[in-house]
Amino acid sequence: MRIIGGKYKGRIIGVSRNFKGRPTTDFARGSLFNILNNTIDFETVSVLDLFGGSGSISFEFASRGCPSIDVVDLDFHSLKAIDETVLKLGINGLRTIRSDIFAYLKSCRKKYSIIFADPPYAIRELPELPDRVMRSALLENGGRFILEHPKEYDFSGHPHFRDHRKYGNVHFSFFRE
């Protein structure tokens, strides 16, 4: 897996041999960051990456100059691989946090400009995730929540829903505080 844009473009992202996730495809990541590139100043936003997995989304944010990125995942091996890539590339401002995502949403008091979540598609809490994130008060005023999800979910009726994009089998729903 590689970083597709920014300062670290083309650099390889190391993943754990035990990694069982479904990383966001290069095509979907590129499309997502094309949207964001036209609407945000990467050098001024703070990012929370929930279900960090391979770290590919966080590395894209870091490559584009985001000064503060928190990656939350429960899997020790995934976070260790992310930390190793951070050291190898010399990235500043990217911090890994080993925690249950739902416990983190309840306990964290920090504010973020962007929250991204790519949960395992099979988790039963996936339909509740937009409500849980929006109720957590972790988003700054005007902040964005981006949820990657399978086609079976339609969040267009959610009061904070703003947009939906589909790239192959990858679906992104965008929410705004």
C-alpha positions as CSV (number, residue, x, y, z in Angstrom):
1,M,0.0,0.0,0.0
2,R,1.3,3.5,-0.8
3,I,0.5,7.1,0.0
4,I,-1.1,8.7,-3.1
5,G,-0.6,12.4,-2.6
6,G,1.3,15.2,-0.9
7,K,4.7,15.4,0.7
8,Y,5.0,11.6,1.1
9,K,3.5,10.6,-2.2
10,G,4.6,7.2,-3.4
11,R,6.0,6.1,0.0
12,I,5.0,2.6,1.2
13,I,2.8,2.1,4.2
14,G,3.8,-0.8,6.3
15,V,1.0,-3.1,7.6
16,S,1.1,-5.8,10.2
17,R,1.3,-9.4,9.0
18,N,-1.7,-9.9,11.3
19,F,-3.7,-7.2,9.6
20,K,-7.2,-8.5,8.6
21,G,-8.8,-5.2,7.6
22,R,-10.1,-3.9,4.4
23,P,-8.0,-0.8,3.5
24,T,-9.7,2.0,1.6
25,T,-8.7,1.6,-2.1
26,D,-6.3,4.0,-3.8
27,F,-9.1,5.1,-6.1
28,A,-11.5,5.9,-3.2
29,R,-8.8,7.6,-1.2
30,G,-7.8,9.7,-4.1
31,S,-11.3,10.7,-4.8
32,L,-12.0,11.6,-1.1
33,F,-8.9,13.7,-1.0
34,N,-9.8,15.5,-4.2
35,I,-13.1,16.5,-2.6
36,L,-11.3,17.6,0.6
37,N,-8.6,19.4,-1.2
38,N,-11.2,21.8,-2.7
39,T,-12.9,22.5,0.7
40,I,-10.3,22.6,3.5
41,D,-6.9,24.0,4.3
42,F,-5.1,20.8,5.4
43,E,-2.5,22.8,7.4
44,T,-5.1,24.1,9.8
45,V,-7.2,21.1,10.6
46,S,-7.1,18.5,13.4
47,V,-8.1,14.9,12.4
48,L,-9.5,11.9,14.3
49,D,-9.2,8.6,12.5
50,L,-11.5,6.0,14.1
51,F,-10.8,2.4,13.3
52,G,-7.4,3.4,12.0
53,G,-6.4,0.0,10.7
54,S,-3.6,0.4,8.2
55,G,-3.4,4.1,8.8
56,S,-3.7,4.9,5.1
57,I,-6.2,7.7,5.6
58,S,-4.1,9.3,8.4
59,F,-1.0,9.1,6.3
60,E,-2.8,10.9,3.5
61,F,-3.8,13.7,5.9
62,A,-0.2,13.9,7.2
63,S,1.2,13.9,3.7
64,R,-0.9,17.0,3.0
65,G,0.3,18.9,6.0
66,C,-2.2,18.2,8.8
67,P,-0.5,19.2,12.1
68,S,-2.6,17.1,14.4
69,I,-3.8,13.5,13.7
70,D,-5.1,11.1,16.3
71,V,-5.5,7.4,15.1
72,V,-7.6,5.2,17.3
73,D,-7.8,1.5,17.0
74,L,-8.0,-1.4,19.4
75,D,-5.5,-3.7,17.5
76,F,-2.0,-3.4,19.0
77,H,-0.3,-4.8,15.8
78,S,-2.0,-2.2,13.5
79,L,-1.0,0.6,15.8
80,K,2.6,-0.7,16.0
81,A,2.8,-0.8,12.2
82,I,1.5,2.8,12.0
83,D,4.0,3.9,14.6
84,E,6.8,2.3,12.7
85,T,5.8,4.1,9.5
86,V,5.6,7.4,11.4
87,L,9.2,6.9,12.6
88,K,10.4,5.8,9.2
89,L,8.9,8.8,7.4
90,G,9.7,11.3,10.2
91,I,6.0,12.4,10.5
92,N,5.3,14.9,13.3
93,G,1.8,15.3,14.9
94,L,0.4,11.8,14.3
95,R,-0.4,10.0,17.5
96,T,-1.8,6.5,17.9
97,I,-4.2,5.6,20.7
98,R,-5.1,2.1,21.6
99,S,-8.7,2.1,22.7
100,D,-12.2,0.8,22.0
101,I,-13.6,3.4,19.6
102,F,-16.9,3.7,21.5
103,A,-15.2,4.2,24.8
104,Y,-13.0,6.8,23.2
105,L,-16.0,8.7,21.9
106,K,-17.4,8.9,25.5
107,S,-14.1,9.8,27.2
108,C,-12.3,12.1,24.9
109,R,-12.6,15.9,25.5
110,K,-10.5,17.1,22.5
111,K,-12.1,18.8,19.5
112,Y,-11.4,17.9,15.9
113,S,-12.0,19.6,12.6
114,I,-12.5,16.2,10.8
115,I,-13.5,12.8,12.1
116,F,-13.1,9.9,9.7
117,A,-14.3,6.4,10.5
118,D,-13.8,3.2,8.5
119,P,-15.3,0.6,10.8
120,P,-15.4,-3.1,10.0
121,Y,-18.5,-3.5,7.8
122,A,-19.8,-6.3,10.0
123,I,-20.0,-4.4,13.3
124,R,-23.5,-4.2,14.6
125,E,-23.0,-0.5,15.8
126,L,-22.3,0.8,12.3
127,P,-25.8,2.2,11.8
128,E,-25.5,4.1,15.1
129,L,-22.0,5.6,14.4
130,P,-23.2,8.9,13.0
131,D,-25.4,9.5,16.1
132,R,-22.6,8.5,18.4
133,V,-20.0,10.7,16.8
134,M,-22.4,13.7,16.5
135,R,-23.4,13.4,20.2
136,S,-19.9,13.0,21.4
137,A,-19.2,16.8,21.0
138,L,-15.8,16.0,19.5
139,L,-16.4,17.9,16.3
140,E,-15.5,21.6,16.2
141,N,-18.2,24.0,15.2
142,G,-18.6,23.5,11.5
143,G,-16.6,20.2,11.7
144,R,-17.0,17.2,9.4
145,F,-17.6,13.6,10.0
146,I,-16.9,11.2,7.1
147,L,-18.1,7.6,7.3
148,E,-16.9,4.9,5.0
149,H,-19.5,2.1,4.8
150,P,-21.0,-0.6,2.5
151,K,-23.8,0.1,0.1
152,E,-26.4,-1.4,2.4
153,Y,-26.5,1.7,4.5
154,D,-28.3,4.9,3.6
155,F,-27.7,7.8,6.0
156,S,-29.5,10.5,3.9
157,G,-32.2,10.9,6.5
158,H,-29.8,11.8,9.3
159,P,-30.2,15.5,10.4
160,H,-26.4,16.1,10.0
161,F,-26.1,14.3,6.6
162,R,-24.7,16.5,3.8
163,D,-23.5,14.3,1.0
164,H,-22.9,10.7,-0.3
165,R,-20.2,9.6,-2.7
166,K,-19.6,6.1,-4.2
167,Y,-16.3,4.9,-5.6
168,G,-16.5,1.3,-6.7
169,N,-17.6,-0.7,-3.6
170,V,-16.6,2.1,-1.3
171,H,-19.3,4.5,0.0
172,F,-18.6,7.7,1.9
173,S,-21.3,9.6,3.8
174,F,-20.5,13.2,4.9
175,F,-22.0,14.8,7.9
176,R,-21.5,18.4,9.2
177,E,-21.8,19.8,12.7
